[in-house]
Every structure is written in C-alpha cells, then in structure tokens.
Amino acid sequence: MTNDAWFGNTSAPAQHASHLVLRTIETRMGVARAANSGITEFVDPLGRAYAATKLNEAASIVGALRTSDVIPLYVRLGDWVGTLVVVLTLAGAGFLLKRRFRP
C-alpha cells in the first residue's frame, strides 16, 4: 500500500511505481501494489506489470499474484555484498594511492 496523493499530477507516481519493478527483479518476488491515487498494479518476478490502473483512476483490480521459487544471490546473501564491494573499492583506491606516492 502506498500514498501517492501528495505527488499530485506529476511524473512522480509513475517513477514511484517503476521502483517496484526494480525490487521485484532484485528479489524475484511478485508484488501487488495498491495506491490511493497513484498506479495500482501487479508486478511479476521478472518486472512485468499487469492489471495496472492509470493515475487518479477510481478502480479496483483482482488478479493472481505470480511468484517464483528462485532465490537470487542478493536475497540469499543479504546486504553484506554491497558492503564488501565498498570495502574492496576503498582497498583498491588505497593501493593505487600508495603505489602513486611511493618513494
């Protein structure tokens, strides 16, 4: 459930809905999105939206939520993957700086 009313008649509700597509692909889970004045839709695990309403459209939708048994690497390993990437990047930058200013 989301409150898109404060976005008004801008492109923000569509952008907000597109973020859900990224999350469904990342987690390989289907999601049902309900918005009070924004876009209500279902999104499958591959990021394809279906049964979507338009902005500020009074409607109710019924559908089957498509799911997947796939557990992607990010869901399995968690947020430490991002932390590891940051640590390796900083270590690599430190190595390059040390090499650059070596006597």
N, CA and C atoms as a LAMMPS dump frame, in Angstrom:
ITEM: TIMESTEP
0
ITEM: NUMBER OF ATOMS
309
ITEM: BOX BOUNDS ff ff ff
-5.0000000000000000e+02 5.0000000000000000e+02
-5.0000000000000000e+02 5.0000000000000000e+02
-5.0000000000000000e+02 5.0000000000000000e+02
ITEM: ATOMS id mol type element x y z
1 1 1 N 0.841 -1.165 0
2 1 2 C 0 0 0
3 1 3 C 0.893 1.237 0
4 2 1 N 0.487 2.214 -0.741
5 2 2 C 1.261 3.436 -0.821
6 2 3 C 0.336 4.642 -0.961
7 3 1 N 0.818 5.772 -0.518
8 3 2 C 0.074 7.019 -0.614
9 3 3 C 0.77 7.908 -1.639
10 4 1 N 0.244 7.938 -2.842
11 4 2 C 0.825 8.764 -3.898
12 4 3 C 0.093 10.085 -4.069
13 5 1 N -0.87 10.372 -3.21
14 5 2 C -1.68 11.583 -3.365
15 5 3 C -0.838 12.846 -3.262
16 6 1 N 0.151 12.852 -2.421
17 6 2 C 0.935 14.071 -2.223
18 6 3 C 1.831 14.389 -3.417
19 7 1 N 2.028 13.429 -4.34
20 7 2 C 2.801 13.702 -5.553
21 7 3 C 2.051 14.629 -6.498
22 8 1 N 0.725 14.615 -6.399
23 8 2 C -0.074 15.438 -7.3
24 8 3 C -0.078 14.874 -8.712
25 9 1 N -0.331 15.752 -9.683
26 9 2 C -0.403 15.336 -11.075
27 9 3 C 0.956 15.551 -11.744
28 10 1 N 1.96 14.825 -11.26
29 10 2 C 3.319 14.928 -11.784
30 10 3 C 3.75 13.561 -12.322
31 11 1 N 4.986 13.45 -12.713
32 11 2 C 5.51 12.169 -13.177
33 11 3 C 5.967 11.292 -12.014
34 12 1 N 5.94 11.818 -10.796
35 12 2 C 6.439 11.082 -9.637
36 12 3 C 5.693 9.78 -9.349
37 13 1 N 4.351 9.702 -9.47
38 13 2 C 3.695 8.408 -9.23
39 13 3 C 4.178 7.307 -10.182
40 14 1 N 4.421 7.644 -11.427
41 14 2 C 4.935 6.65 -12.381
42 14 3 C 6.353 6.235 -12.011
43 15 1 N 7.154 7.183 -11.577
44 15 2 C 8.521 6.86 -11.152
45 15 3 C 8.492 5.996 -9.895
46 16 1 N 7.61 6.319 -8.966
47 16 2 C 7.459 5.536 -7.746
48 16 3 C 7.067 4.104 -8.081
49 17 1 N 6.167 3.934 -9.034
50 17 2 C 5.757 2.59 -9.452
51 17 3 C 6.898 1.855 -10.146
52 18 1 N 7.739 2.566 -10.874
53 18 2 C 8.852 1.91 -11.569
54 18 3 C 9.909 1.395 -10.602
55 19 1 N 10.004 1.982 -9.431
56 19 2 C 10.941 1.478 -8.419
57 19 3 C 10.53 0.076 -7.969
58 20 1 N 9.228 -0.175 -7.963
59 20 2 C 8.74 -1.502 -7.593
60 20 3 C 9.229 -2.555 -8.583
61 21 1 N 9.31 -2.188 -9.837
62 21 2 C 9.81 -3.116 -10.858
63 21 3 C 11.233 -3.549 -10.511
64 22 1 N 12.063 -2.614 -10.109
65 22 2 C 13.435 -2.953 -9.723
66 22 3 C 13.468 -3.896 -8.535
67 23 1 N 12.624 -3.649 -7.544
68 23 2 C 12.597 -4.5 -6.348
69 23 3 C 12.124 -5.909 -6.681
70 24 1 N 11.141 -6.04 -7.583
71 24 2 C 10.659 -7.38 -7.929
72 24 3 C 11.716 -8.172 -8.687
73 25 1 N 12.459 -7.507 -9.55
74 25 2 C 13.536 -8.19 -10.267
75 25 3 C 14.648 -8.574 -9.304
76 26 1 N 14.981 -7.668 -8.406
77 26 2 C 16.058 -7.898 -7.444
78 26 3 C 15.754 -9.072 -6.515
79 27 1 N 14.506 -9.182 -6.062
80 27 2 C 14.147 -10.229 -5.107
81 27 3 C 13.456 -11.426 -5.748
82 28 1 N 13.117 -11.327 -7.035
83 28 2 C 12.404 -12.384 -7.768
84 28 3 C 11.111 -12.775 -7.051
85 29 1 N 10.391 -11.769 -6.571
86 29 2 C 9.096 -11.983 -5.926
87 29 3 C 8.043 -11.143 -6.622
88 30 1 N 6.875 -11.692 -6.804
89 30 2 C 5.772 -10.928 -7.339
90 30 3 C 5.215 -10.009 -6.262
91 31 1 N 4.705 -8.846 -6.666
92 31 2 C 4.198 -7.863 -5.712
93 31 3 C 2.878 -7.298 -6.221
94 32 1 N 1.958 -7.108 -5.29
95 32 2 C 0.717 -6.393 -5.581
96 32 3 C 0.858 -5.008 -4.972
97 33 1 N 0.65 -3.975 -5.765
98 33 2 C 0.804 -2.59 -5.316
99 33 3 C -0.563 -1.926 -5.316
100 34 1 N -0.926 -1.347 -4.176
101 34 2 C -2.194 -0.635 -4.045
102 34 3 C -1.89 0.814 -3.701
103 35 1 N -2.389 1.737 -4.519
104 35 2 C -2.135 3.165 -4.308
105 35 3 C -3.466 3.901 -4.239
106 36 1 N -3.53 4.893 -3.346
107 36 2 C -4.785 5.617 -3.181
108 36 3 C -5.115 6.513 -4.372
109 37 1 N -4.136 7.136 -4.987
110 37 2 C -4.401 7.952 -6.172
111 37 3 C -3.355 7.728 -7.26
112 38 1 N -2.436 6.819 -6.993
113 38 2 C -1.375 6.54 -7.958
114 38 3 C -1.715 5.329 -8.802
115 39 1 N -0.719 4.567 -9.134
116 39 2 C -0.872 3.412 -10.016
117 39 3 C -0.998 2.154 -9.164
118 40 1 N -2.122 1.458 -9.289
119 40 2 C -2.328 0.172 -8.634
120 40 3 C -2.033 -0.898 -9.665
121 41 1 N -1.243 -1.91 -9.28
122 41 2 C -0.825 -2.904 -10.267
123 41 3 C -0.295 -4.163 -9.603
124 42 1 N -0.141 -5.179 -10.404
125 42 2 C 0.588 -6.384 -10.04
126 42 3 C 1.882 -6.36 -10.846
127 43 1 N 2.975 -6.826 -10.248
128 43 2 C 4.253 -6.926 -10.954
129 43 3 C 4.783 -8.334 -10.73
130 44 1 N 5.11 -9.038 -11.807
131 44 2 C 5.614 -10.406 -11.676
132 44 3 C 7.105 -10.41 -11.342
133 45 1 N 7.679 -11.567 -11.012
134 45 2 C 9.093 -11.637 -10.606
135 45 3 C 10.096 -11.178 -11.668
136 46 1 N 9.664 -11.074 -12.912
137 46 2 C 10.565 -10.602 -13.967
138 46 3 C 10.388 -9.108 -14.248
139 47 1 N 9.556 -8.436 -13.443
140 47 2 C 9.393 -6.993 -13.565
141 47 3 C 8.32 -6.554 -14.535
142 48 1 N 7.49 -7.468 -14.997
143 48 2 C 6.424 -7.111 -15.937
144 48 3 C 5.158 -6.758 -15.168
145 49 1 N 4.676 -5.55 -15.381
146 49 2 C 3.452 -5.096 -14.713
147 49 3 C 2.238 -5.586 -15.48
148 50 1 N 1.199 -5.961 -14.765
149 50 2 C -0.058 -6.363 -15.392
150 50 3 C -1.22 -5.923 -14.509
151 51 1 N -2.378 -5.784 -15.119
152 51 2 C -3.6 -5.332 -14.443
153 51 3 C -3.376 -3.987 -13.76
154 52 1 N -2.714 -3.087 -14.431
155 52 2 C -2.388 -1.785 -13.842
156 52 3 C -3.49 -0.769 -14.12
157 53 1 N -3.698 0.129 -13.16
158 53 2 C -4.637 1.229 -13.351
159 53 3 C -3.866 2.473 -13.764
160 54 1 N -4.586 3.46 -14.193
161 54 2 C -3.962 4.739 -14.565
162 54 3 C -3.93 5.658 -13.349
163 55 1 N -3.223 6.741 -13.472
164 55 2 C -3.123 7.73 -12.408
165 55 3 C -4.489 8.37 -12.16
166 56 1 N -4.862 8.49 -10.901
167 56 2 C -6.127 9.092 -10.462
168 56 3 C -7.358 8.402 -11.047
169 57 1 N -7.257 7.121 -11.296
170 57 2 C -8.381 6.351 -11.831
171 57 3 C -9.033 5.578 -10.681
172 58 1 N -10.326 5.782 -10.484
173 58 2 C -11.057 5.048 -9.458
174 58 3 C -11.35 3.649 -9.985
175 59 1 N -10.694 2.655 -9.418
176 59 2 C -10.855 1.292 -9.899
177 59 3 C -10.425 0.314 -8.817
178 60 1 N -10.859 -0.91 -8.972
179 60 2 C -10.34 -1.995 -8.144
180 60 3 C -9.975 -3.128 -9.096
181 61 1 N -8.896 -3.797 -8.782
182 61 2 C -8.437 -4.874 -9.661
183 61 3 C -8.321 -6.161 -8.86
184 62 1 N -8.551 -7.253 -9.528
185 62 2 C -8.418 -8.569 -8.937
186 62 3 C -7.559 -9.383 -9.885
187 63 1 N -6.615 -10.109 -9.338
188 63 2 C -5.762 -10.926 -10.186
189 63 3 C -4.968 -11.915 -9.372
190 64 1 N -4.315 -12.809 -10.044
191 64 2 C -3.448 -13.791 -9.403
192 64 3 C -2.046 -13.216 -9.305
193 65 1 N -1.463 -13.34 -8.14
194 65 2 C -0.101 -12.845 -7.923
195 65 3 C 0.884 -13.921 -8.369
196 66 1 N 1.68 -13.608 -9.36
197 66 2 C 2.656 -14.568 -9.888
198 66 3 C 3.908 -14.522 -9.018
199 67 1 N 4.417 -15.682 -8.645
200 67 2 C 5.605 -15.758 -7.8
201 67 3 C 6.637 -16.675 -8.436
202 68 1 N 7.753 -16.838 -7.744
203 68 2 C 8.845 -17.654 -8.253
204 68 3 C 9.498 -18.388 -7.086
205 69 1 N 10.052 -19.548 -7.364
206 69 2 C 10.794 -20.306 -6.35
207 69 3 C 12.275 -19.947 -6.344
208 70 1 N 12.702 -19.094 -7.26
209 70 2 C 14.102 -18.716 -7.372
210 70 3 C 14.486 -17.81 -6.2
211 71 1 N 15.619 -18.113 -5.568
212 71 2 C 16.147 -17.251 -4.506
213 71 3 C 17.427 -16.623 -5.047
214 72 1 N 17.369 -15.342 -5.426
215 72 2 C 18.548 -14.709 -6.016
216 72 3 C 19.665 -14.503 -4.997
217 73 1 N 20.852 -14.258 -5.505
218 73 2 C 22.045 -14.101 -4.681
219 73 3 C 21.886 -13 -3.64
220 74 1 N 21.307 -11.873 -4.03
221 74 2 C 21.152 -10.758 -3.09
222 74 3 C 20.251 -11.136 -1.917
223 75 1 N 19.173 -11.842 -2.176
224 75 2 C 18.274 -12.266 -1.1
225 75 3 C 18.964 -13.307 -0.226
226 76 1 N 19.694 -14.204 -0.83
227 76 2 C 20.372 -15.266 -0.092
228 76 3 C 21.494 -14.728 0.786
229 77 1 N 22.288 -13.792 0.263
230 77 2 C 23.463 -13.323 0.991
231 77 3 C 23.226 -12.038 1.773
232 78 1 N 22.257 -11.241 1.38
233 78 2 C 21.935 -10.033 2.144
234 78 3 C 22.774 -8.83 1.763
235 79 1 N 22.715 -7.817 2.625
236 79 2 C 23.35 -6.534 2.344
237 79 3 C 24.87 -6.541 2.443
238 80 1 N 25.468 -7.585 2.971
239 80 2 C 26.92 -7.573 3.105
240 80 3 C 27.618 -7.575 1.752
241 81 1 N 26.924 -7.967 0.7
242 81 2 C 27.513 -7.939 -0.641
243 81 3 C 27.864 -6.496 -1.026
244 82 1 N 26.952 -5.561 -0.786
245 82 2 C 27.223 -4.153 -1.072
246 82 3 C 28.348 -3.613 -0.226
247 83 1 N 28.387 -3.99 1.045
248 83 2 C 29.467 -3.558 1.937
249 83 3 C 30.804 -4.106 1.456
250 84 1 N 30.82 -5.345 1.02
251 84 2 C 32.052 -5.948 0.502
252 84 3 C 32.555 -5.2 -0.726
253 85 1 N 31.654 -4.798 -1.605
254 85 2 C 32.042 -4.046 -2.803
255 85 3 C 32.659 -2.705 -2.406
256 86 1 N 32.071 -2.014 -1.438
257 86 2 C 32.617 -0.73 -0.982
258 86 3 C 33.994 -0.931 -0.374
259 87 1 N 34.164 -1.944 0.462
260 87 2 C 35.464 -2.214 1.095
261 87 3 C 36.52 -2.536 0.038
262 88 1 N 36.169 -3.355 -0.939
263 88 2 C 37.137 -3.693 -1.991
264 88 3 C 37.494 -2.475 -2.842
265 89 1 N 36.531 -1.617 -3.105
266 89 2 C 36.802 -0.392 -3.864
267 89 3 C 37.744 0.519 -3.099
268 90 1 N 37.49 0.71 -1.81
269 90 2 C 38.374 1.544 -0.993
270 90 3 C 39.768 0.943 -0.871
271 91 1 N 39.842 -0.374 -0.74
272 91 2 C 41.152 -1.035 -0.677
273 91 3 C 41.916 -0.851 -1.983
274 92 1 N 41.212 -0.986 -3.098
275 92 2 C 41.857 -0.781 -4.396
276 92 3 C 42.325 0.649 -4.582
277 93 1 N 41.508 1.626 -4.153
278 93 2 C 41.908 3.03 -4.245
279 93 3 C 43.103 3.303 -3.352
280 94 1 N 43.103 2.719 -2.149
281 94 2 C 44.243 2.878 -1.248
282 94 3 C 45.514 2.283 -1.835
283 95 1 N 45.391 1.133 -2.459
284 95 2 C 46.543 0.5 -3.102
285 95 3 C 47.095 1.384 -4.215
286 96 1 N 46.201 1.947 -5.038
287 96 2 C 46.651 2.827 -6.122
288 96 3 C 47.303 4.098 -5.591
289 97 1 N 46.752 4.67 -4.538
290 97 2 C 47.356 5.865 -3.951
291 97 3 C 48.724 5.563 -3.354
292 98 1 N 48.824 4.442 -2.673
293 98 2 C 50.12 4.043 -2.085
294 98 3 C 51.172 3.851 -3.189
295 99 1 N 50.745 3.242 -4.27
296 99 2 C 51.66 2.997 -5.392
297 99 3 C 52.072 4.315 -6.066
298 100 1 N 51.153 5.251 -6.133
299 100 2 C 51.414 6.541 -6.794
300 100 3 C 52.42 7.391 -6.015
301 101 1 N 52.289 7.387 -4.682
302 101 2 C 53.145 8.25 -3.865
303 101 3 C 54.276 7.488 -3.192
304 102 1 N 54.618 6.347 -3.699
305 102 2 C 55.724 5.551 -3.164
306 102 3 C 57.047 6.224 -3.541
307 103 1 N 57.993 6.294 -2.591
308 103 2 C 59.279 6.944 -2.932
309 103 3 C 60.129 6.16 -3.903
